[in-house]
């Protein structure tokens, strides 16, 4: 199957007061049409930077230093700024982590949902506004037509996230990127939002990149999974294969850290020793080796690359030689 999105050997650096920081180091990912890819890992592993790189949203301090991002036949690293503006919100939509900081507090919800339709699809403003009402209804906001003239502060956190989904769907994009879309929402609302996103993307035959640290979310909603650590992809597999047989020590640690309902009462939760690496001074070799219970001398000097250990399963670990 041809990939809708293919990221190859992507490296990103940020200029800081302490010098250049290597945020991504040779990341390779792909997403097929109609597929959901989950990107998981601890904070600072490079998940959000990968997503922001796709749409050229790294800011003045961020720079793609190597690699390619090919979307539907176009190299997004080398396209013009004008072309990127035509793609953003139209063919690729982004759902940010915190809707209250993403929505404009002084514009009505109807104005914000209608704007991408008016801008990209060249509809008249009344047509775009009417379509905005249909989108709010589609994401299950009660009294949708009446709420078009409300402001973000008049919506609950879950309703604001539904508005963000409506905006993302406005132009029927081929790819939707959701960066931890259920952060700070209660468990019931989380399930509603994720089910809504999964169902709507399936209806549109859109692909979805879901960035999360919640492995429970991954098990239920993802087709493929990429595990990131220290700015690199350390394991990549189908969700079924990853849960059945995690192969990288970091992935195994994440899996063991999930509380189990049938666990022994009073038993201690598993934790991964140490702290995530400082990207401004990554250790030599495999960046996980200071925390890895299986590390050996080779791990301290050389970086492992992704290797096939099954037809649809890869890991970056010298353990494949054992």
C-alpha positions in Angstrom: 0.0 0.0 0.0 1.3 3.5 -0.9 2.0 5.8 2.0 0.0 9.0 2.3 2.8 10.4 4.5 6.4 9.3 4.5 9.0 10.8 6.8 12.5 9.7 6.1 15.6 10.2 8.3 14.2 13.5 9.7 16.6 15.5 11.9 15.6 18.8 13.6 17.7 21.2 15.7 16.7 24.2 17.8 18.9 27.2 18.5 18.9 27.9 22.2 21.0 30.0 24.6 23.0 26.8 25.4 23.7 26.1 21.7 22.1 23.8 19.2 19.7 21.1 20.6 19.1 17.9 18.6 15.4 17.4 19.0 15.0 14.8 16.3 17.7 12.4 15.1 16.9 10.4 12.0 13.2 9.8 12.5 11.4 7.7 9.9 7.7 7.1 9.9 4.9 6.4 7.4 1.1 6.5 7.4 -1.2 4.9 4.9 -4.5 6.2 3.8 -7.3 5.6 6.3 -4.8 4.4 8.9 -4.3 5.6 12.5 -0.7 5.9 13.7 0.0 6.4 17.4 3.3 8.1 18.4 4.0 7.3 22.1 6.8 8.1 24.5 7.7 10.2 27.6 7.6 14.0 27.5 10.6 15.3 25.6 10.9 12.2 23.4 10.2 14.2 20.2 6.6 13.4 19.5 5.3 16.9 19.2 8.3 18.2 17.3 7.8 15.4 14.7 4.2 16.6 14.2 5.1 20.3 14.1 7.8 19.5 11.5 5.2 18.1 9.1 3.5 21.5 8.8 6.6 23.7 9.2 5.5 25.0 12.6 8.9 24.9 14.3 9.2 28.6 14.7 12.3 30.8 14.0 14.5 28.7 16.3 13.7 25.3 14.8 15.3 24.0 11.6 15.0 20.7 9.7 18.7 19.8 9.1 18.2 16.6 7.3 15.6 14.2 5.8 12.4 14.4 3.9 8.7 14.7 4.6 6.7 13.5 1.6 2.9 14.0 1.8 0.8 12.8 -1.1 3.7 13.2 -3.5 4.9 16.6 -2.3 8.1 17.2 -0.3 6.9 19.4 2.5 10.5 20.3 3.6 11.2 22.2 0.4 7.8 23.6 -0.6 7.2 27.4 -0.4 5.7 29.1 2.6 2.7 29.9 0.5 2.2 26.3 -0.4 2.4 25.3 3.2 -0.3 27.8 4.1 -2.5 26.2 1.4 -2.0 22.8 2.9 -2.4 23.7 6.6 -6.0 23.3 7.7 -7.0 22.2 4.3 -5.2 18.9 3.4 -3.6 18.4 6.8 -5.4 19.5 9.9 -3.9 19.9 13.4 -5.7 19.4 16.7 -3.6 21.0 19.4 -3.3 19.8 23.0 -5.1 22.6 24.8 -8.1 24.0 23.0 -8.5 27.1 25.2 -5.1 28.3 24.2 -5.7 27.4 20.5 -9.1 29.1 20.1 -9.2 32.8 19.8 -11.0 34.1 22.9 -12.4 37.3 21.1 -13.9 35.5 18.1 -17.1 33.5 18.1 -17.0 29.7 17.6 -18.9 30.1 14.4 -16.4 32.5 13.0 -13.5 30.2 13.8 -15.0 27.1 12.4 -16.2 28.8 9.2 -13.0 30.6 8.4 -11.1 27.6 7.0 -14.1 26.7 4.8 -14.3 30.3 3.5 -10.5 30.6 3.0 -9.7 27.2 1.4 -12.9 26.2 -0.3 -13.8 29.7 -1.4 -17.4 29.5 -0.1 -19.4 32.7 0.6 -19.4 33.6 4.2 -23.1 32.7 4.8 -22.4 29.3 3.2 -19.3 28.7 5.3 -21.2 29.8 8.5 -24.0 27.5 7.7 -21.6 24.6 7.2 -19.9 25.5 10.5 -23.3 24.8 12.2 -23.5 21.4 10.5 -20.0 20.5 11.6 -20.8 21.4 15.3 -23.9 19.2 15.0 -21.8 16.4 13.5 -19.4 16.5 16.6 -22.4 16.2 18.9 -22.6 19.7 20.3 -26.1 20.3 21.6 -28.1 23.2 20.0 -25.3 23.6 17.5 -26.9 26.4 15.4 -27.6 28.5 18.5 -24.0 28.0 19.8 -22.3 29.4 16.7 -22.4 32.9 18.3 -21.0 31.8 21.6 -17.4 32.4 22.6 -14.8 29.7 23.7 -15.1 30.5 27.4 -18.8 29.6 27.3 -17.9 26.0 26.4 -16.6 23.2 28.7 -13.2 21.6 28.1 -14.8 18.7 26.3 -17.0 20.9 24.2 -14.0 23.1 23.2 -12.2 20.0 22.1 -15.2 19.0 20.0 -15.0 22.5 18.4 -11.3 21.8 17.6 -12.3 18.5 15.9 -15.0 20.3 13.9 -12.4 22.9 12.7 -10.0 20.0 11.8 -12.8 18.3 9.7 -14.0 21.5 8.1 -12.1 21.0 4.8 -12.2 17.2 4.8 -8.4 16.8 5.1 -6.5 13.7 4.1 -4.5 13.7 7.3 -5.4 14.8 10.8 -2.7 15.2 13.5 -4.0 15.2 17.1 -1.4 16.2 19.7 -2.6 14.7 23.0 -6.1 15.8 22.3 -7.6 14.5 25.6 -5.1 16.1 28.1 -6.9 17.4 31.2 -10.2 15.8 30.3 -11.9 13.3 32.5 -11.9 9.6 31.5 -15.5 9.5 30.3 -15.0 12.6 28.1 -11.7 11.2 26.8 -13.4 8.1 25.6 -16.1 10.1 23.9 -13.6 12.4 22.1 -11.4 9.6 20.9 -14.3 7.5 19.6 -15.6 10.6 17.8 -12.3 11.2 16.2 -11.9 7.6 15.1 -15.4 7.4 13.7 -15.2 10.7 11.8 -11.8 10.0 10.3 -13.1 6.6 9.2 -16.1 8.2 7.5 -13.9 10.6 5.6 -11.2 7.9 4.9 -8.7 10.3 6.5 -5.5 9.2 8.1 -4.9 10.1 11.8 -1.7 10.6 13.7 -2.4 10.4 17.4 0.3 11.6 19.8 -0.2 10.3 23.3 1.6 9.0 26.3 -1.5 6.8 27.2 -0.9 3.3 26.1 -4.5 2.4 26.9 -5.5 4.8 24.2 -3.1 3.2 21.8 -4.5 -0.3 22.3 -8.0 0.7 21.5 -7.7 3.3 18.7 -4.4 2.8 16.8 -3.5 0.6 13.8 0.2 1.2 13.9 2.5 2.4 16.7 5.8 4.2 16.8 7.6 4.4 20.2 10.0 7.4 20.5 12.8 8.1 22.9 15.4 10.8 22.9 14.4 12.1 19.5 14.5 8.7 17.8 12.1 6.0 16.9 13.1 2.9 19.0 10.3 0.6 18.0 7.7 0.4 15.3 4.9 -2.2 14.8 1.2 -2.8 14.5 -0.7 -2.2 17.7 -1.5 -5.9 18.0 2.1 -7.0 17.6 3.4 -4.3 20.0 1.0 -5.3 22.8 1.5 -9.0 22.2 5.3 -8.8 22.1 7.1 -5.5 22.9 10.7 -5.9 21.8 12.6 -2.8 22.9 13.5 -2.5 26.6 12.0 1.0 26.7 8.7 -0.3 25.3 8.7 -3.2 27.7 9.2 -0.7 30.6 6.3 1.4 29.4 4.1 -1.6 29.2 5.1 -2.8 32.7 4.3 0.6 34.1 0.6 0.3 33.3 -1.4 -0.5 36.4 -3.2 -3.8 36.1 -6.7 -4.4 37.5 -5.8 -8.0 38.4 -2.5 -7.1 40.0 -1.6 -8.0 43.6 -3.2 -5.4 46.0 -0.5 -3.4 47.7 2.2 -4.3 45.2 4.5 -1.5 44.0 4.1 -0.1 40.5 6.9 -0.8 38.1 9.0 2.3 37.2 11.8 2.8 34.6 14.9 3.9 36.5 16.4 7.3 35.9 15.1 10.3 34.0 14.5 11.1 30.3 17.7 12.4 28.6 18.6 16.1 28.3 18.5 16.7 24.5 21.2 19.3 24.8 23.6 16.7 26.1 22.5 13.3 24.9 24.7 10.4 26.0 26.9 8.7 23.4 25.6 5.6 21.8 22.0 4.5 22.5 20.3 7.3 24.4 18.4 4.8 26.5 21.5 2.9 27.7 21.8 4.8 31.1 18.4 3.5 32.0 18.5 0.1 30.3 18.8 -3.1 32.4 20.3 -4.9 29.4 22.8 -2.3 28.3 26.3 -3.5 27.3 29.5 -1.9 26.1 28.4 -1.5 22.5 25.3 0.4 23.6 27.5 3.1 25.1 29.4 3.9 21.9 27.1 3.2 18.9 23.6 4.2 17.9 21.4 1.2 16.9 19.3 1.7 13.8 15.8 0.3 13.2 16.1 -3.4 12.2 13.4 -5.8 11.0 12.6 -8.5 13.6 9.4 -9.5 11.9 7.7 -8.5 8.6 5.8 -5.6 10.3 7.9 -5.1 13.4 11.1 -3.1 13.9 13.3 -2.1 16.8 16.5 -0.1 17.3 18.3 -2.2 19.8 21.5 -4.2 19.7 19.5 -7.0 21.4 18.5 -8.3 18.0 22.1 -9.7 17.8 21.6 -11.8 20.9 
